[in-house]
Amino acid sequence: MMNLKSSKEEVSNPSELKVVEAEVVMESPEVLKVKSRPVTKVDVRKMAIIGVLAAISIMLSMTPLGFIPIGPTNATIMHIPVIIGAIVEGPLVGITVGFIFGATSLLKALTMPTITSFAFINPLVSILPRMLIGVIAYYVYKLTIKFTKNVFVSGWITGVVGSLVNTVGVLGMIYILYGARYAEALGESASAAKTLILTLGATSGIPEAIVGGFVVSAVCIVFNKRKK
């Protein structure tokens, strides 16, 4: 608490009074003030970007562009918004958008099942690898931009790595959890599970990585110009 004291000082002439300036007395110097944290422009920006990228992910999941059938599996470009969110606004945004990507994949497995949908009903397959994309993409971009000083090259490398995290993460979890069952569902023997999953990874993962690299690098250039 703080008290304000005003005092008067007598002078030789009683009719004259000299007013002494107000003195501030601090009675409790250890009193702590709790300040509410205001919502900053950065917070609003992050929420806006999450909203936009989440909307793009959901929209892609509802169109053929989201999951492109290639043989018994699906290629996708839905990991690209996750990578972009991580680069532009950090790993938390990337993780959030990645969760939404994974959730749409899980929902698709439940509502539009195929012979291999049993694997994607498990969040360890459909959600966890997609959330990791955001973390890894963020740190890969930070590292590459530090050494290359080139936005296009850093964006391309990050796009490729982020795409491969999606492919390796999803197929790796399928192999660990459902390898034999997954192979048998596709008409192969359980012993051929490793070869089958590696083949699927090359078939869908390489095109996804190439496309992801160029799209992410192009977006990085645009955002870099806007910052300037």
N, C-alpha and C positions, 0 to 999 in steps of 0.2 A: 504494500500500500504506500502511496505517496501523499504527503500533506503539504499544502502550500501555506507558508506563514508570511504575513505582511506586518512589519513592525514600524513604530514611529519613534523617532529620536528627538528628545528635547534639546533646544539650543538656548543661548543666553537670553534671547527675547522670547518670553513665554508665548507671545502671540504668533510666533513663527514655528511652524512645524516642518520638519524635513522627513519626507517619506522615503524609507529605505526600500530598495527594490525587493521584490518577492524572492524569498529564499526557498529552495526546494530541498526538503528533508526526506531522505530515503530511509524509511523505517525498517523495511524488509529487503535488504539487498540480494537475498538469495531466492526471491520469488521467481519462479519460472513461468514464462508465458507460453501457452500452447497455441500455436498458429495452425490454422487449417491450411492444407496444401491446395493451392488453386489449380484448376485445370489449365495446363499450358497448351500452347499451340502445337507442341510436339505430340502431346497426348491425343489431341484432336486429329492431327495428321495421321498418326498410327492407326487410330480407330477407323478413319476414313479409308486408308489403304487396305486394311484388313477387310472392310466391308466390300470394297471394289473387287479385290482379288478373290474373296470368298464367293461373290456373285458370279465371277467368271468361271470359277471351278464348278459351281453348281450348274451353271448353264452348259458348260462343256460335258458334264456328266449326263445331261439330258439329250445330247446330240451325238451323232456318229463320230464327231471329232474327238470326243472325250475318250472313248474306248474303241479303238480300231481293230476289228478282228483280223488276226494273222494266224491261220491254222487253228490250233486248239487254244491259243492264248490271245490276249489283247495287247496291242501297242497303245500307248497313251501319250498325250501332250499335257496332261493335267499336272504334271510335276513342274512345269515351267512357271506358273504363277507362284508356286512355293519358293522357287529359287529367286525369282525377282523380288518377292516380298522380303526375303532374308537379306539380299544385297542392299535394297533401298532403305529398309527400316530396322534391320537387325534380326537376330535369331528368334526372338520371341514372336515376332510377326510371322517369320517363316514356319515356326512350330505350329502356330495357330492355323495358318492356311493349310499346312500339311495335315493337320488333324481333320480339317474339313474335307480335304481330298480323300483321306483314308476312310472317313465316315461315309462319303458318297460311294466309295468302292464296296464297303461292307453292305450298305443299303441295296446296291445293285445286285449283290450276290444273294440277298434275301428275297428281293422282289422279282428279279429276272434270272433265276438260277440256270446254270449250265452244268455239264458233267464235272467241272472242276471248281464249282462255287463253294463246295464244302470247305476248301482251304481259306477262302477269303472271308468266311463268316468269323474266323478267328482274328481278333484285333491285332495279335502279334504279327500277322501276315498283312492285313489290309491297312492298319493304322500306324503301328510303330515305325516301320521303315520310312513312311511318308513324313512323319514328324522329324526323323533324323535328317532328312534332306535339308530342312531349314537351318539346322545347326551347322552341318558340314559345309553347305554352300556359303554361309556367311564367312566362316574362317578361311575357306579356300580363296574367296575373293579378296579378303583382307591381306592374305599372304601374297597372292600373285600380284595385286596392284602395288604392293610395297616393293617388289623386286622388278617387275616389268615396267611400271609407270605407264602402262598402256591399257586404256579402258577396254578396247576391243578384244585384245588378247586375254585380259583377265576375265572379261565376261564370257568369252568362248570357252576357256578352260573351266570356269565355274559351271557353265551350262552343261558341259560334257560330264564333269565329275558328279554334279547333282543328278543328272539322268542315270548315270551308272549306279549311284547309291540307291535309287529307286529300283532298278532292275536287279542288282545283286542282293539288295535287302529283301525284296519280296520273294524272289526265286530261292534265295538262300534259306529263308525261313520255311518255305514250302518243302525244300529238300530235308531240312532238319526235322520238321514236324510230321510231314506227310509224304515223304519221298516215295516209298513203295506204293502207297495207295494212289498217289497222284499219277504215277506211271501206269498202274493198272487201269485207272479211269480212262486213260488215253490209249488203252489197248496194247501197252508195252509190258514187258516182264518187270518185276520188282528190281531185278538186278541191273536193269537198264535205266534206272531212275536218274543216276548221275549224268549219264550221256545225254539223256532226254532233256534234262533241265539246262545243261550247258548249251545244247542246240537251240532251245527256246530263248535262252539269254542272248545268244549271238544274233538270232533272227530278229528279235524285237528290240534288244538293247542297243545295238549299234546304230540303227536308223534313229532311234529316240535320242541317242547321245549327239549325233550329228545335227539333227534339227534343233535340239535344245541349245547346243552351243551357239548356233547362228542367231536364233531368236533372242536369247539372253544377251548376247553381245550387242545386238542392235538396240535393245531396250536400254542397256547400260549407257550407250552413247547418247541417246535421247535425254536421259536423266542427268547425265554429266553436263550436257549443254544447257539444260534448264538451270542447273546450280550456278553456272557462270553468269 
